[in-house]
Amino acid sequence: MKVSDLRKNKKKELEKMIEDKRKKLQDVRFRLSSGRVKNVKEARDLRKDIAKILTILKEGSYEK
């Protein structure tokens, strides 16, 4: 996920994306603990995406 693409979204859309990614991260963590994950990098990628979105929201550099 590119930062330039995220900056084109509105605040509500970014907040919805964070909510969805946090739910998905919770699911991935659950599957990791039970040993049913094939892509172990998925959790790291989700955390990075969440951090990118939060940074954009804090900066206020999203589409208004």
WOVEN-V821985 format. One record per residue. N is the residue number from 0. NEAR is the number of other ideal C-beta (glycine too) atoms within 10 Angstrom. Layout:
# WOVEN-V821985
N & NEAR
N & NEAR
This chain:
# WOVEN-V821985
0 & 12
1 & 8
2 & 11
3 & 6
4 & 8
5 & 20
6 & 14
7 & 10
8 & 16
9 & 11
10 & 13
11 & 9
12 & 14
13 & 19
14 & 13
15 & 12
16 & 17
17 & 15
18 & 10
19 & 11
20 & 17
21 & 13
22 & 10
23 & 15
24 & 18
25 & 11
26 & 14
27 & 19
28 & 14
29 & 11
30 & 15
31 & 13
32 & 9
33 & 8
34 & 6
35 & 8
36 & 16
37 & 6
38 & 9
39 & 9
40 & 8
41 & 17
42 & 17
43 & 11
44 & 14
45 & 20
46 & 14
47 & 11
48 & 17
49 & 16
50 & 10
51 & 17
52 & 21
53 & 12
54 & 12
55 & 17
56 & 15
57 & 8
58 & 9
59 & 8
60 & 12
61 & 17
62 & 11
63 & 6
